Amino acid sequence: MGTWGARKLARIVVHTRQVLAIELLEAGQGIDFRRPLTSSTRVERVHSHLREKVARLAGDRLMAGDIAVAAGLVDGLGQLALADRVG
């Protein structure tokens, strides 16, 4: 059962990262829609980093590539957001 549980956990981690990536993309779009308003320094830092890697969604397009890129960013963006707290 331990091996089966570990394999299942690995799939759960992958799926969770994909869900977080989709949420990140949605949040980025929301921030873009609310421009010229700005958010906190941390949120703006994460948004800027996201936009360096993934373009704003301006029309219909296949999102699989964007989701894959955002999923790769998920771990590092949490550390980027908290970078000014570490001292």
N, C-alpha and C positions, 0 to 999 in steps of 0.2 A: 504493500500500500504506500510506502514512503516514496518509492520511485514514481508511481502513478501520480501521487499528490504533487511532487516536485514538477513533473511535466505539465500538470494542469496549472500550477502556479505560474510557470513560465508563460503559458498562453494568456493567462489573466493579465500579467504584467504588460505584454505586448498590446493587448486590447485596451488596457487602461491608458497606455501611452498614446494610442491612436485617438481615444476619446478626448484626452487632454489636448492633443494637437488640434483637433476640430474645434474645441472650445477656444483655444488660442487664436485660431484663424477668425472665428466669429467675433471675439473681443476686438481683434485688430480692425475688422470691418466696422464695428460699432464706433471705435475711436475715430476712424476716418470719416464716418458719417457726421460726427459731432464737431468736426473742425470748423472754425478756428479755435474752438475751446480746447484747453489743454488739461491734462491730468497731473498727478503727482510726478515727481522726478523719477521715481522707480518705474512707474507704469510707462512713462514716456521713453525711458531707456530700453525697456523690454520691447515696446512697440517699434522703436527705431531699429533695434536688432532684428526683429521679425521682418520688417520691411526691406532690410538689406538682403534677405534671403528669399522672401516671397512677395511678389507684387500684389498690390491691391486688386481685388476682384472688381473689374469694371463691367463685365458682361458674362454670359454663360461660357464656361470652359470646364474641361475635365479637371477635377480637384485632386485626383489620386497623387499626382506629383507634389502638389502643395502640402497635402496631408503628410506625405512621407518626409518632406523637408522639415515641416513643423514638428513632427514626431522626433526627429533627430535633435531638435532644439530644446525639447521639453526639459530635459535634465539640467542643461546649462543655464536656461533662462531663470530658473529659481535662484541659482547662485548669483546671476547677474543682478537680479532685482534686489538682493540682499547685500550686494558688495559693499555699500557704504556703511553697513552695520558692523561689519567685521573690522576690528581695529586693534 
